[in-house]
Amino acid sequence: MKYGSLIIEKKEYVYIKRILNISGYAEDFETQKSLQRLSEEIKNAQIVDEADIPDDVIRFDSKVMVYSENGWEKTIQLVIPSEKNTKQDKISILTPMGAALFGYSEGDSIEWDFPSGKQLIKIVAVSQDVNQKKTELPI
């Protein structure tokens, strides 16, 4: 892990804690497991101000290129649940892939339990869309 632990911006951390508290009712077991692991991982995260978060850390609205040891490569955008749109490759933090990626950075590799089984994925590239207004988190 490039920075030693997950890095999360303060407002995003508060929002994630809130949605994890109410998402304990996810229907599918794999999603529930992913959210539980995210909940455990953020206990040791570095919580930082907006100005101090590195550009290559995955957060809300980040575009991320991931590569799997199974040979697939995909570029996705991580979003809050209400903005998910699979046709536009916008995935929610409440999906196994979204939970796996949040707070990691470019160059990190993560072994995660996905619905299709345990996979090692590598974060190839992370970009922040500077032209796009950051999502206003519902508080």
C-alpha positions in Angstrom: 0.0 0.0 0.0 1.6 3.2 -1.2 0.7 5.4 1.7 0.6 2.8 4.4 -3.1 3.0 5.0 -6.3 4.2 3.3 -6.5 7.9 2.9 -10.0 9.4 3.2 -11.1 13.1 3.1 -13.0 14.1 6.3 -16.4 14.8 4.8 -16.3 11.6 2.7 -15.3 9.7 5.9 -18.3 11.0 7.8 -20.6 10.1 4.8 -19.2 6.6 4.5 -19.6 5.9 8.2 -23.2 7.0 7.9 -24.0 4.9 4.9 -22.2 1.9 6.3 -24.4 2.2 9.4 -27.6 2.0 7.4 -26.4 -0.5 4.8 -26.3 -3.4 7.2 -29.3 -4.7 5.4 -27.8 -5.4 2.0 -29.6 -8.4 0.5 -26.6 -10.2 -0.9 -24.0 -11.9 1.4 -21.0 -10.9 -0.8 -21.9 -7.3 -0.8 -22.4 -7.5 3.0 -18.9 -9.0 3.4 -17.4 -6.2 1.3 -19.1 -3.5 3.3 -18.0 -5.2 6.5 -14.4 -5.3 5.3 -14.5 -1.6 4.2 -15.8 -0.8 7.7 -12.8 -2.5 9.2 -10.3 -0.9 6.9 -11.5 2.7 7.5 -10.8 2.2 11.3 -7.1 2.6 10.5 -7.4 5.1 7.7 -5.7 8.5 7.6 -8.5 11.1 7.7 -7.3 14.3 6.1 -8.5 17.7 5.0 -9.5 18.2 1.3 -6.3 20.2 0.7 -4.1 17.3 2.0 -5.5 14.4 0.0 -3.1 13.2 -2.8 -4.5 13.3 -6.3 -3.9 9.6 -6.9 -6.1 8.5 -4.0 -9.5 7.0 -4.9 -12.4 8.9 -3.6 -15.9 9.9 -4.8 -16.0 10.9 -8.5 -12.5 9.4 -9.1 -11.9 7.6 -12.4 -10.0 4.4 -11.9 -8.4 2.0 -14.2 -8.2 -1.5 -12.7 -6.5 -4.7 -13.9 -7.4 -8.1 -12.6 -5.1 -11.1 -12.4 -7.9 -12.9 -14.4 -6.9 -10.7 -17.4 -9.7 -8.1 -17.6 -9.1 -4.3 -17.5 -11.8 -1.7 -16.8 -12.1 2.0 -16.2 -14.8 2.9 -13.7 -15.9 6.0 -11.8 -16.6 5.6 -8.0 -19.8 7.5 -7.0 -22.3 7.8 -4.1 -25.2 5.3 -4.3 -27.7 7.7 -5.9 -25.4 8.4 -8.8 -24.6 4.8 -9.9 -25.1 4.1 -13.6 -23.6 0.9 -14.9 -24.1 2.0 -18.6 -21.7 4.9 -17.8 -19.4 2.7 -15.7 -20.3 4.6 -12.5 -20.2 2.2 -9.6 -21.5 2.8 -6.1 -19.4 2.7 -3.0 -22.0 0.0 -1.8 -20.8 -2.5 -4.4 -18.0 -5.0 -3.8 -15.7 -3.2 -6.3 -16.6 0.2 -4.9 -15.9 -0.9 -1.4 -12.7 -2.6 -2.5 -11.2 0.5 -4.1 -12.2 3.4 -1.9 -9.2 5.1 -0.2 -6.5 3.1 -2.1 -4.2 4.8 -4.5 -2.6 4.3 -7.9 -0.1 1.4 -7.9 -1.8 -0.4 -5.0 -2.9 -4.0 -5.4 -5.8 -5.4 -3.4 -7.0 -8.9 -2.8 -10.7 -8.9 -2.3 -13.6 -11.3 -2.1 -15.9 -10.5 -5.1 -19.1 -12.4 -5.9 -17.0 -14.4 -8.5 -14.5 -15.3 -5.8 -11.2 -13.9 -4.4 -9.3 -11.8 -6.9 -6.2 -9.7 -6.9 -6.8 -6.4 -8.6 -4.2 -3.7 -9.4 -5.0 0.0 -9.6 -3.3 1.1 -12.8 -4.4 4.7 -12.9 -6.4 7.2 -10.9 -7.6 10.6 -12.1 -9.7 13.3 -10.6 -11.9 15.2 -13.0 -11.0 18.8 -12.2 -13.7 20.1 -14.5 -16.4 18.2 -12.7 -17.8 19.7 -9.5 -17.3 17.4 -6.6 -20.4 15.5 -5.5 -22.2 17.3 -2.7 -22.6 14.6 -0.1 -26.0 14.4 1.4 -25.6 15.0 5.1 
